[in-house]
Each structure stands twice: as structure tokens, then as C-alpha cells.
């Protein structure tokens, strides 16, 4: 992409000379940034709402795209995690992504404590670009009550961000100010004072603790920032300016043009033998460069048409010879990259309404329908997730604000947000590795099944699905190690592993060992911006001791409540037990008194029998007394039931010795009684496989996947009570909405007796984004 044809120059001040020249020293940097450029993935999670009660389900749809916002076809595995505000991991869902989208849910089970929670999502490959590219959004669970805190424990965090990265003597400098109280943007007023206690400039909070000011920095002068937050006054030394260099200023108020101003001072011009280059890029996607040699001019202005930039956040970096010295992010909004949605009522039926949805082109959407009784405030949307947050350091408060057309100052505040990004100066190798990182983390297409087998009956190993069809073949080439890759399997799925001979005979492996997959531990990313801002963090109670100290870098700490995880585990266990009881009650009416035993896989690998398993795991021995056999552990007798049939010494059917010889591969489940319900002694319930019951010999080894994709569940429209206003009333959730080639589809919802809105998110296959809220009465 070329911008050179769009460049228009004008010269300020009384100096007249600017030369566009080839800066050969930066050519090596450009070459390194263009070499082996990595694919860039982005994620957005659309939740059906942003506030939930403690018994609710968080339904969501995931979108994964390329840098151009087109559906990513590279990855099929997305990690979506729910965290408490203190960073405790509640649950991680492995979501299957197909053509850039996937669906899932978090079931809350009524056990999480009320408060703020975070949903975080990333692919394994996204780790190449660091934590900044990880998607994070905030949701509320339960009735969140604001607690009045003791303000003496408030933590104040002041950050100063010189535009471009540093201040320069004897020129006007722009400085952004950000003030946080307990980790959140706060209202304040402030001013810059010189060493003689003269007021230089005033500033006030504009949005979420952010503001800006501009002042002339005199050489050899010292300045302080005075910040007043309610009844608290904080002082912070303004960072010392450099005696030589360049000052970068961007004006981004024009719809079509971007103004870039480079300014220097006389001290720099008097010793100037350097070449300067301006590089435009979006991460590792280069747009263009301009090489500039300054001669006798203090200020140079570049006017550039926005047509050539990327939609979203772009970056300008200034190089001195081959060293990056200044950087600034700016936003370009291209209206033609957003698709407008129209919804019209088509048909009213007895209990439902059918709407026609028109999106102009083929699109993949998710639609949440919510009551207007509550003022719903979405924290993120697809535009903020794809155009803003992947290019920003740290957590952004309410990023969707900047993409709500009802907010008239959104572009002004968005530029202010980008000003508070600051910039960390790098040496050239660090800069290249940051902008164009090296490939470390792979795309994940699915899961793998690896292990060893002995003896090698055949070079051909196969996976057989539950329909007894060969799903995958693998040629071993004389090796005993095997690895089936890119498997689309779900947690709890089973697969059959066999050999197949050249004559198509299926042979059961004798000794086969499966590798255990390691679960990737997800952690909530640090939500504190790591930029070159100048920080001071202080608690109010320590204010007097810290007020005159030099600048201190410290991460903001927010005092938040912890999460009760124990009740959640117990609630999930209740549902698991219920499912088990419902399935096996036909074998024993007292199934509620049993607990399921987990069978380690080595018993299956080694073809152990039931007797060996009970002896190793429970210390049970077969004892012969008077010609009759009993199961005994520590002198206590046990009863045994096979498929609901009791095995006793006088049973004329299956005897105890033959029952204990049943191969563990032929057993579906083993359960123990926790209480003595039958005949005063505990029972063991064994349920065999369907093939064993039918007398079918199995020619395979079965493996159960403890790791895999999480299955999405069916959404059921909730029963509404619109007399209750405690949370956002949920009318319907349509996670899979696809338009045809003409951009049309239909949506059916139940008739409503209150006002409601369609919250629509999605994208087209060409990368246009869809972010609409349409209300109906």
C-alpha cells in the first residue's frame, strides 16, 4: 500500500528548506519488518447480555478473524475462560471454530459470589504477539451492591504521557494525563506549575480519568503537575525534557486528512547531521515511509489523506537514521467498512413475530434480543474488539463507547485514549521483534492422540468411530510410536484403536499406551498498561510521606472481593450425580447410594480383569469358605451385582470367580455403595458394555478423551417476569444467523408485551463489520 501520492507538504515558521531524501540507513529496518511477516489473528466474544443472575448461563458466540477482519481459516481451537476480578480461573471452554465462528456457554450453577467477572479469549497462535492481543470483556454476575469504602485506603495512580514518547526543550509539548483511583478512571482538576510556582496551564478530566494539555517547556526549568481529586491533592514531577531531538504532534480532527507536525529546536538544528524517516504501519503490516532531511526549519507539517491507511488503529514511528525515537497511534474510521442492518416486521402469528433482516451482503451474525426495561450497556462490541483493543496495551474501560454513534465526542476521546498509550523506546532489534515477532506458537487445528504400541501387528493403525467406521488411518512404517493429529473430538468422547492387516482383517492391539495431554493453564492478563508513561502510585494514607518523592512506577491495585469456588464445584457435582443416577437406576433402585469409581487407563491397556482391579484399588480378595466364594476386604464382606444381577455363592448363573474374570475393557462403569443398604453389607455395581452383553468380541482398544472441545448446548428461551427489574431481561438469543447471497434472512421471536431491542454483531466474508442496535415498541 502506497501513501506517497497522497502526501502534501506545507512549511511553517520562517524557515524554508525541507528535503525529501532517501534514508538508506532505515532500509535494513524496513527489510527486517517485511521478512517472514506473521499472520495476525483477532478474537471477539459476543455474550447474550452483560449482566447475569447467579443461576444463569452465559451464552456466547466467538468470532476469530485475520488482520483484515475476514474469518480466520487457520485455527479451529479457541480458549475462552471465565475469571473472577482477582484473577481466579473459574472455567475454560475449548471452543471449536469453523469458518471463523464458534459457540459455547458458561453455566453458573448459582455458586459464584456477586461481582465483576472477566471473559478472556485467545488462540494458541495469538501468543506470538503477546498479551496485548488477548480479548477481554467484563460481565456482572448477581446483584452487585456498591460498597462504601474507607477513602483513606484509596489508591491513586497518576500517569503522564508526552506525545510521541518524550518532552523536548524550547518547544510546545503535548502531554496526556491519566488518573486512576483504585484502578478506575476518576474525575479531577489539575495544573502545571513551574519552579517559581507560576501556573503554566490548567487541565480537567475529560473522560474516564483522561485529559490533555499543551505548554512550552523552557530549557533548564522544572515543572510539577498538581492534581486535585475530591479533597486530595497530589503532586508529580513532570519528566525532564531532552535538550535535542524532535517533537511529534498529530491532529486527527479532519474526516479525510491527517495532520502530522514535526518540530525541533535551534539547539538540534545547530548540530544536525542526521536523516529522519517516518514509517506508517499497523503492527507488522507496513503502509509506507517518508524520508525527511531537515535543513534550517523548526517545524514541518505533513498533510496525508486517510484513504491509504488501515481501518482502525494505525501507528506512525519516527526514525533517526535507523533508530526509532518517536511513536504515536492514531485512529482511522472508514465508514464504508461497516455494514448497516435493516429489520422489518414481516409476519405476526398467534404466538410469535417473524422479522426480515437485511445486511446488503452475505454475513454471519449473532443476535441478542433484550427488554428495554433496563438500560443495557455493552462493554465491548465487534468494532472495538477488531479495530481498537488488539493494538492497545492494557485493559480499556468500556471500549464500546468509542463505537457508539450516539456519543458525539467519541472520536475526540478515542484520540485521547491513544495519546495515553505512551511509547517505550527500543533499540532496533527490540523494535523489530516487537512489531514483527518471530514465530513461536503454532496454529491449533484440533487435538492429537499419541502413544506407543507393542507388538507391532501391522504397519497400519486405524481409529474407528462409534458407528464402527474407519475414521482415520495411520502408517507406522515400523515404528511403535504413533500420533493422530488434528482430531475434532469432544471431552468425554471415546475412540476405538485397532490394527488393520493387508487382507483388511481388524486386529486388537495387545499393549497400547496413550500419552496424557497436558491442560494449558489460562491466566488473566495484567490489565495495567505497560507503556512509557511516567507513573506515581500512592495510597492516601501514605500521601504525606510520598508527596515529594520522585516518580515511582507501580502497578495499580484494586481491592476486590474473592470468589466462592467450593459451592460451584458442589453444584456441578450435583448435576453430574443426577445424570449418573438417571442412567443406571434401572440396574439398582438404590443408585443414589453409590459413587462411581474412576478406572485408570493402565487397567485397560494391560487387559486386567475385574478381580485384579478390585484387589489393587480396594483391597478386595476372593475367599473360599466351605466351597463358597465371597468378596472380603479387612474382614468385611461385599456383595456384587453384574448388570443388575446379584452374584452370590448359590447363584446358578454367573459365579463369582467367572464374574471377577471379566476384562476391564468389557466394563462400562463400576460403582460402590457408600451406605449399607442391602442385607447389612455394601454392594458393588458393575455394568458391562453393550457388546459384552450381546456376546460380541471387541477387536479394538477404547480410549476416552479427557481433553477436547466443549460441546455447545441448546439454548432455551427463558420464561420472563417483567415485574422484576433486577437484571437485564433476556428475551431470546440467536447465536447462528446467516444471511444469503443477497444479505437476507428471517428471525422469529415470541410475541412481547414490552419494548425490546436487537443487539446485532457479526461480519461478512469480505471483512465488513456489523454492530447495530435496533429497537422495537
Steps between C-alpha positions, in 0.01 A plus 500: 500500500645837399434840656762702317257622236276634777768708677460876501755714681476847647775687686454697819715762671741717298731213410462377144698188426371141516651226292335165421799269484571128504596395853698188418575429865135409564481265200631211707225563755233492230645177360499336844141608565389355166681169544289198605203712603269304727129457446306710754195352676236689700213380719162638606257335745137608468313415821121491502503775766739666743320440833402158635337359807673232704292216350550617141691373198743724314434424133755624250611493140869526407635674191860443384636710213811600310649849513258592219204390718426207270414162657821321601534155347830431678380399847221274624576509875416807709550519877220697670541544878293650780697674777414676822613861537792377713620271219365168632426267209140377519484294179654469154302394194674354194289639215494346154546776240367432151532766230587757765214438746405274792247490784508401866378576850598530866245354743515690830314249725413768756831474683707802392508800728344818362749731332692581183645217292710488186470289186833453325562334164801418285638242262836337560641676193401845631764461772760591235387863536494506879223561751391826335316301232293297749129582507352598839151620588324562830166357617306535825364200688240529775364807673809716514471742793736796514680500833606830655874467552718673752649768278816510708591172331451632145784435259577788264687436176614800292655453158649761266545421131701742283375473142745293299686371806703787650501878560726740309647827630405838350192377312132450578437146625175308523455287814215259572400443862332190639378473858375175653346448842498135603572405140215701341494836323412786733386863476761760592638845424864592459763746391867518401719722721859616439778518760395858594149371578351668194199333343582400142185321385185345644330170411191305609379144469331455162408130497580205731786680673665619176588856399763690306689830509765682296774726634835649401783321681779747575854370512645457851152538654327245725126435505251328727151368435249579779200265497191553715271199548206587725669617822839351414789687337783309336824635355704336228824615339462553127771295324808694395507600133779409260727781382501373140271290284163521328148561627214310334145632493199351322174680425228251409188717488451508123288222348720458192843632596757421769729783615845402626724766646871451565674769701855543621696771683792718402741298711416193288530685167843636591635144532287322241670241279230236523234364267145441618240256372129471577357148482127431487380152603245292687701253705705306242290618204703781339321781317771741384795712606610859446868595523563857617819699541452824694706805406443832677138430584350466847157369403382276219140406437384201297141478382408144403177369358353226720399293200822301505494399868347190660156517654559526876818575695807596297848592623755759394861439608777757453853370442824691550728327250401139585397554865131542594467816712129595496172319459129585502184301433202654320160374391348497153127430468393383156124513479484275195650213705188480717177333386164648603220261600132538434232301685135514398200319638388242245228293662308478828389156602302381800791491741795635303626773267713441190747772399688546175866587554696662217878544512575594133752215466561146626565516874546286811321652799398453862193677635404561862145621564460682832228699672530878505385509863866506597760735351732235359862613468724272296864502606645393165376459146646357182636837385687568823630142505634504143587864435630617839592261782743270308727801443483644855703417810303413811132478587267767360202619702179472298656480150158480332443869590730607216283320243158614617375756249289661774818624671586826320850530652602139439774581244647775717516268800630215286795715393551590865505130586769441236700790641509322837670200342839662528790316344796298619819584312681199361829418345453390142499123561240535778287720276506247214414211735210701645348613170572179308546221760664168425284190458484301826143377550317278252150513362289234673271314263368251755624244750741212462515142625854369552659199666687174457389152400665157525521263324463653154240272340473715188639825363147630460320637805146631481257698713145361492206723594193396697323407176777238449637685198868568439547872566877543467787282371863531605804328344753418774791402274639254753482742793327420826422868571183644349337841484162584350483877454231763436215294646165668552403332826296616795562449871372157602502364145634148448692360205594143406861427404586191292744354254387415149687236301548503119213249470279757684490288815451711813734405787481621858824658635640310796702758691425861418586809702345843447675825582314724741440846358605786723229756566613852411454717806329828410582815694330838500729747326627801691252781443752775572639686199873437453609813313757775536271720706648659811327352804435587859294263713419580861246409768326795661613391847863521385454828313707722727799265485482462121396845383850624418655177385624450147283310253426143598385230259248273667216286373153611606334280760123472521341369820250239384306219659603136467289225345337203670612213277409218739125541455539506123683166504232351722226627267665351192546172688128496574420513128760234423356269768148554370602402149674187633200403713252545216706280269566206737191496723362209294782282635441590866213699645735622777744654247508824700700320766783416256804695392678441170857369498747645250692230315862596420580432137782256574244238608358516149841506334616190691174309444452463875185331627245614757656292778842656449353849497302449823799345669735788404261790552285383793693215660220252422592130495307192389465266799389134493295401805343158500514480122332837458677815378471842664646847443672621817704808593632537856259226618198690358297324234379663176217416266547512123248584231570450128256690274245502783536127573633407844798264510476276808651164600174321422427682173443249223602743228825695490724389789720735696831366355376541143361844582837615632664382178307754286750712304506866603460599135155333511382710795317829451484614862585386855326654802524441876231543762589767750236363745400144592153488350474133396523219758717702732811502280612724207452409136708552189310580181663400169343587165655336193515638145225435247737283295576279802129459570448395137799265499688706240878480520662841478793531261623834626625697797271780611636837606302777672603861440529701819605798288315620192254760384213596730161422350265792456157454655160586363365840601152514646301824502452599867163561668481873565381693802508864401389614841851422620765755401802352672682404183485547126193312382597242244246436224697286254850411382571415135869404478488358147344743251619485140380713213484378141690643202260795497562567870154385609365266767209469743487510881208368705438601862212460745246780520591756763304741716788741556754696298807306391816536294706285264872510584668382181868415455677328213711521187488428131735267316667812353584648841224759544392530864143506629418679826137607530236559767144512364208565733129412472196603699 
